[in-house]
């Protein structure tokens, strides 16, 4: 450990130097304050023993300069003084001295105060080392967070690509949808697709929870609930020989999903689902609802029906059965499907937007174009919640013209 002795008295300086060298300290000496300051700048000692009264620059001036500058380690300052007045001692400490020693000094007292200073320096070194390691860890975490953010953004792009950006073009059928995740990734997902030339399938599902786990399951389900080109899937079975398909009943689809995605105790994941098939020739809509919020049918005359089945969410119980329902649609009818992030949106007083208010909103917008109707509805929900999105929001609307 390097110690500077700044003392203009030759005998005191030599006695101090000899004492400290015997204790294996590396000793530097200065005869006045200016020389002491130059040595401090060049050598940056660990401890400085500074005489108060010195020529060219006194001890307090040297202390001020030390404390005004920054070093890679802390310099412990011991002020040597013949002054014993309390006000003088307080002035020295307030200037920046860590401790003081009155002249003539006692060897035992000197060593005790140096050991105290050494402990402070060692603690400072330990803290600096821990801070450096903490800084490395923080930087590593920051790098990991950057990579995770990139991965999440990429995953969000992939998930978004699974949504129906190229909607089926069907005469006399309008389709609109909206989906906004509350985080980077969504547990909601929806799709609309042609099962064959005369059947249109569409679903909206909501996986429990948020984040990566919910998003992974929603992506998996979106792949399962997609009709594969010229191949059989859960949605339809290929008829051998003629290239035609037999459309799977919605109840059968739900039951297969339920047995495939039974909720496990560890994850506790399940999902709600509305899946249905629209016969484009007869305008008959056949569907199942598995624990999902009401969907609403608005007739052309502005009357409405809210459909909800008591079926369990998918994955709750093994071998669960789902009741299939049908409704005959007519030109001018609109079907609205939505996740609970819409109707359960909260205002600042924790009041939900609610089913009734949602129905009133659809009713007031019935004469608007379907796309405009959805945009106005989402705007109203956002205004209600003051744009505070705490759950995924999704809506799918189908209109017969």
N, C-alpha and C positions, 0 to 999 in steps of 0.2 A: 504494500500500500504506500502511496506517495504522499509525503507531508511537506508542506512549505512552512518554514519559520521566517517570519518577517519581524526582525528585532534590531533596532539601531545600536543597542548596547552589546558590545563585543562579548563580554563575559557571559551575559545571559544567553546570547545566541549560541555560543559554543557549548554551554552546559546543556541547553535544550537539545542541540544537535547530537551531542554524545549520548545523552539519555535515550533518545529515540532510535539511534543507530544500534545501540545495545539490544533493543527490542525488535531488531530486523526490519525497521521501517526504512524506506528509501527517502532520504532527507534532502530537501532543497532549501537554500538560505538566501535571504535578501536583507540588505542593510537599510533600505528605506522603502516607502510606500510605492514609489514609481517603479523601482526594480521588482518589487513584489508583484505589481500589476503586470509587468512585462513577462515575468516567469509564469504567472497564472495563464496568460494568453498562450504562451508557447507550450507549457507542460501540462496544464489542466490537472493539478493535483487533486487528490481525494479529500484531504484535510488541509486547512489553512490556519496556522496560528499567527494571528496578526496583533502586533503591538498597537495600542490606541494612538500613542504619541510618537510619530515618526516624521522625519524631514521629507520634503518634496510632496508627500501625499500621506495624510494620516490614515489610521486604520479604518475609520468610518467611511472615508472616501473610497478606499479599496473595496469595502463591503458593498457599497452602493453600486459600484461598477460590476462586481461579480453578479449581484442579483438582477442587474439590468440586462445581463447577457444570458445566452442559452448554451448549455454544455451537454455532452452526451451522457453525463452522470451528475449526481448531486455533489456539490462541494460543501462539506461541513466546516463551519467557521467557528473557531474558538478565539475569543477576543481577550488579549492579555492587557491588563490595565492595573495601574496603581490606584485608580479611582475606586472608592468604596461607597460613594453616595448612591442611594437607591435610584434617584432620578437619572444619574449618569448610566447606571446599569440598564435601566429601562430603555434609555435612548439607544444604547448599543444593541439591545435585543430587537427593538422596533426597526432599527436600520437594516437588520438582516442577519445579525450574529445568532448562532444556534445556542451558544453557551459562553461563559466568561470564566476567566481565572485571574485572581488578584495576585499582584506581585508583593513580596517575593513568593513564588509559587512553591507549593509542597509537592514533592515527587509523587506521593501516593494519590493526591487529589488530581494531579495532571494525568496520571495513567487511568484513573477512574473515568475522568471526563473524555479521554481519548477512546476508551473502550465503548463508552456510550455513543460517541460519534461513529465509531466503527460499526456498531450494531445498526445504527440508522442507515449508514451507507450500504451495508449488506442487505438490509431490508429493502432499500431502494433498488438495489441490483436485482434482488429476487422479484420485486414487483415489476421492474422493467422487463425481466425475462418472461414473466407470466403474461404481461401485456403484449409482448412481441408474439408469444405463442397464441394468445387470444386473437391478435390481429391476423395471424396466419389462418387460424380457424375461421374467423369472420370472412376473410377473403375467399377461403375455400368454400364456405357456405354461400357467399355471394355468387361465386362461379357456378356452384350447383344450382342455385336459384335461377340464374340466367339460362342454364341448360334446361332446367325443368320448365321455365316459361316458354322456351322455344319448343320443347316437346309438347306442352299443353296447347300452344298455338297451332302446331302442326296437327295434333289430334283433333282440335276444334275444326280445322279446315277439312279434315277427313270426315268428321261427323257431319259437317254442313253439306259436304258433297253427297251424302246419302239422302238428303231431303229432296222432295220432288220439284226440282227447278224446271224440268221439262215436263209439264203436265200433259196428260193425255188430251188430245184434241178430239172432242166428241160433240157431234151436233146436238144442240138443245140442252147441253149440260155446261154450266159454269162452275169452276173450281177455284177457290182462293184459300190461302193459309198464312199463318203467322207463327213464328216460334222464336222466343228469346230466352236464352239461358241466364240463370241468375249468377253463374260463375263462368269460367272459361268453357266448361263442358256441360252438356245438358243431360238430364235423366229423362226428359220428354223426347219423343220422336214420333213422326207421323209419315204417312205415305199414301199415295193414290196411284193405282195402276190398273191396266186392262188385264183381266184374267183370260179373256178370249174376245172375240168380236162382239159378243152380246152381254158381257158381264164386266162390271167395274167394281174392283175391290178397294177398300180404303180403311185405314185404322189410325187410331191415335192412342198412344200408351204413355204411361208415367211410371218410371221406376222409383221405388222408395229411396229416400236419401238424396245426397248430392255428391258432386265430385267425380273422381276417376272411376270408382266402383260402379256408381249408377250409370255413368256414361258408357263404360265397357259393356254392361249388360244391354243398354239401349242399342248400341251398335250391333251386338250379336243378334238381338231380336230383329233389327231392321234387315239383316241378311237372311234370317230364317223366313221372315214375312215378305219375301220378294219372290215373285214368280220367275223361275229360271227359264231362260229361252230354250224351248223345245225339250225341257226336262221336267220330270215330276218334282214336286215340292210339297211342303205341308199344306199349301193353298190349293193345289190341283194335282190330279193324277193323269198321266198321259195314257190315252187309249191306244193300245197296240194296233198298228196296221194303218190307221187313217190319219194320224197326226193330231187328232182332236184331244181335248182334255175333259175330264170330269171335275167339276168345281167342288172342292171340299166344303161341306156345310160349316158355317161359322162356329157352331157348337163343337164340332169335331176338332176344328183348329184350336179352340180354347182349351179343350180337354187334353190334347196332345201337348200343348205348351205347358199346361199345369203339371203334367207328369214329368216333363223334361226339366222344368225349372222349379222343383219343389224347394221351398224356403229351408235353408239350413240354419241351425242354431247359431253357428259362428258368424255368419254374415247377416242373417235376418232380412235378406233382400226378397222383395216381391214386387209385382207391378200390377197396376190397373190397366184395363184395356177395353176399348170399344173397337170391334171389328165387324164389318158388314159387307154384303155384296148387293150391288144394285143391278137388277135385270134391266138392261137398256131397252128391251122390246116391250116389257110389260110395265116398267116403272115401279116394280115391287122391290122394296128394300128389306133384306133379311139380315138380322144382326144379333150379336150377343153383347152384353155389357158386364164386365167383370170388375165390380167394385169401383167403376169410374163414375165421375159426376154425371148428372143428367145431360142428355143431349136434347136439343130443342128443335122441333119441327114447326116452322111458321108457314101457314097456308097463305094463299094469294089474298084471301079476304082478311088477313091480319089476325086470324085466330091462331092459337098455338097449342102444342102438346109437348109436355116435358116428359121424356122417357127415362126411366131408371129401373133397372132390374136388380134384384137382391143378390145377384151372384157374387161369390167371394172373389177377391183379387187373385190373380194367377200366382200359384205357388203356396197358398195357405194350407191346403189339405190334399193328401193323395187321393186320386180317383174322384176328384170333385166333378160334378155334372153341371152343365151350363144350359140354361133355358134359352131357346132360340125364339126370337120375336120377329114379326113382319109388319110392315106398314105400306099401304098403297099410296104412292106419291102421284101428284098431279102437276101439270105445267104451272109455274109460278111458285111452287113450294121451295122452301129453303131449309136445309138441315145445318145446324150449328153444333159442332163438337168442340170441347175445350177441356183443358186440364184444370186442376184445382188451384193452380197459380193465378188463374183469372178471377174466379169467384171468391177466393179467399184472400185476395189482395187487401191489405189493411191501410186505413187512413191513420193520421197521427194519433187519433184517439182509440186506435186498435179496433175500429169497427170494420167488419168485412164488407167488401163490395157486394157480395151475396148474389144468389140465384135470381131473386126477384128484381134487383136493380139491373142485372144483366139482361133479363127478359124485357124489361122496360126499355133498355137501350136498343136492343135489336128491333123492338116494335117501333120505336121512334125513327129508326133508320131504314125501315122496310122498303121505302120508295127509292132509296139510293142504290147505285150500282153496287154489286156484291163486294168488290174490292174496296170501294169507298166506305161501305158499311163496316168492314173489318178494321180499316185504318182509323175510323172515327171511334170505334169501340175500344181499340187498344189505347188510343189517346185518352179516352175518358177513364179507363182503368189506371193509366199512368198518372193522370192528374189526381185521381182519388188517392193513390198511394204516395203522391209527391215524388214520383219516379224512383221510389225505393223498392227495388226488385229483390225479394227474399226467397222466391221460388220460381222455377221455370214456368214460363207462360206460353201456351200454345193454343191455337184455334184452327179448326178446319171447317170450311163452309162449302156446301154443295147446293147448287140451284138448278132446278129444271125450268127450262124456258119454253 
